[in-house]
C-alpha cells in the first residue's frame, strides 16, 4: 500500500515557476513508476510526466517537454515536478500517482493517487 500527498501548488504569474512535491508512505515506493497528471475544469485527466523506479527513464507530454522536469529521491520517498515557463494553459489540479507497470501514460494503469494540488497561472 502506498499513500501519496502532493504539495507545492499555488498561484503564479505566466512565465513563473513552481516545484511540486509528492511524499509517499510505504516501504515499496522505490519499486513504483511515478507519474504526474493534471486535470483542468471540464477536461479529462491528462498525462504530464513519469519517472521509472530507478530514475533512469523519464517521459513527458509534448505540451510540457522542455519546461517541466520530473525527478525522485527514493531515500526520502519523494517525487518532484519542477515547472518552468508556466502559462495559463498549465492551470489545473496536479496529481501524483504510482504504478508497478513500466512507462505507462494511461491514468487507468495507476493504482495509487494523491489528493491533488491546485496550480493556477495568471496571465
C-alpha positions as CSV (number, residue, x, y, z in Angstrom):
1,X,0.0,0.0,0.0
2,X,1.3,3.4,-0.9
3,X,-0.2,6.7,0.2
4,X,0.7,9.9,-1.7
5,X,0.5,13.5,-0.6
6,X,1.1,16.4,-3.0
7,X,2.2,19.9,-2.1
8,X,3.7,23.0,-3.7
9,X,0.8,24.2,-5.8
10,X,-0.3,27.8,-5.8
11,X,-0.9,30.9,-7.8
12,X,1.9,32.1,-10.1
13,X,2.1,34.6,-12.9
14,X,2.7,33.5,-16.5
15,X,6.4,32.8,-17.0
16,X,6.9,31.9,-13.4
17,X,8.0,28.6,-11.8
18,X,6.8,26.1,-9.2
19,X,8.0,22.9,-7.8
20,X,5.5,20.3,-6.8
21,X,6.4,17.6,-4.3
22,X,4.8,14.2,-3.7
23,X,5.6,12.5,-0.5
24,X,4.9,8.8,-0.4
25,X,4.4,6.4,2.5
26,X,5.1,2.7,2.3
27,X,8.3,0.7,2.0
28,X,7.8,-0.2,-1.6
29,X,7.9,3.3,-3.0
30,X,11.2,2.8,-4.8
31,X,9.7,-0.1,-6.8
32,X,7.0,2.1,-8.4
33,X,7.0,4.1,-11.6
34,X,5.7,7.5,-10.5
35,X,3.7,9.8,-12.7
36,X,2.3,13.3,-12.6
37,X,-1.1,14.0,-14.2
38,X,-3.3,17.1,-14.3
39,X,-6.9,17.9,-14.7
40,X,-8.4,21.2,-15.7
41,X,-12.0,22.1,-15.2
42,X,-14.2,20.4,-17.7
43,X,-11.4,18.4,-19.1
44,X,-10.2,14.8,-18.7
45,X,-7.2,13.9,-16.6
46,X,-4.1,14.0,-18.8
47,X,-0.6,12.7,-18.5
48,X,2.2,15.2,-17.7
49,X,5.3,13.2,-16.9
50,X,6.6,9.9,-15.4
51,X,9.8,8.6,-14.0
52,X,10.9,5.0,-13.7
53,X,11.6,3.4,-10.3
54,X,15.3,3.8,-10.8
55,X,15.0,7.3,-12.2
56,X,16.9,6.3,-15.4
57,X,13.9,6.9,-17.6
58,X,11.6,9.9,-17.9
59,X,8.8,10.7,-20.3
60,X,6.9,13.9,-20.8
61,X,3.8,15.1,-22.6
62,X,4.6,17.2,-25.6
63,X,2.9,20.2,-24.1
64,X,5.4,20.3,-21.2
65,X,8.6,19.0,-22.8
66,X,11.5,21.3,-22.2
67,X,9.6,23.2,-19.5
68,X,8.9,20.6,-16.8
69,X,11.3,18.2,-15.1
70,X,10.4,15.2,-13.1
71,X,12.7,13.7,-10.5
72,X,12.7,11.5,-7.5
73,X,14.6,10.8,-4.3
74,X,13.9,7.2,-3.2
75,X,15.8,7.8,0.1
76,X,13.1,10.1,1.2
77,X,10.2,8.6,-0.7
78,X,9.5,11.8,-2.7
79,X,8.9,12.6,-6.3
80,X,9.1,16.2,-7.7
81,X,7.8,18.1,-10.7
82,X,9.7,21.3,-11.5
83,X,7.6,23.5,-13.7
84,X,9.2,26.5,-15.5
85,X,7.8,29.0,-18.0
86,X,4.3,28.4,-16.8
87,X,1.4,29.6,-18.9
88,X,-2.3,29.8,-18.3
89,X,-2.9,26.5,-20.1
90,X,-1.0,24.8,-17.3
91,X,-3.7,25.7,-14.8
92,X,-5.1,22.5,-13.4
93,X,-5.2,20.3,-10.3
94,X,-2.0,18.2,-10.4
95,X,-1.9,14.7,-9.1
96,X,0.9,12.3,-8.5
97,X,0.3,8.6,-9.0
98,X,2.1,5.3,-8.7
99,X,2.1,2.1,-10.7
100,X,4.1,-1.1,-10.9
101,X,3.9,-1.0,-14.7
102,X,6.7,0.4,-16.8
103,X,6.4,3.7,-18.6
104,X,2.6,3.8,-18.9
105,X,0.9,7.1,-19.6
106,X,-2.6,5.9,-19.1
107,X,-4.2,7.0,-15.8
108,X,-6.1,3.8,-15.7
109,X,-2.9,1.9,-15.2
110,X,-2.0,3.7,-12.0
111,X,-3.0,2.2,-8.7
112,X,-2.3,4.9,-6.2
113,X,-3.2,8.6,-6.3
114,X,-2.7,11.6,-4.2
115,X,-5.4,14.1,-3.4
116,X,-4.1,16.7,-5.9
117,X,-2.7,20.2,-5.6
118,X,-4.0,23.3,-7.4
119,X,-1.8,25.2,-9.8
120,X,-3.2,28.4,-11.2
121,X,-1.3,30.5,-13.7
122,X,-2.4,34.1,-14.2
123,X,-1.9,35.9,-17.5
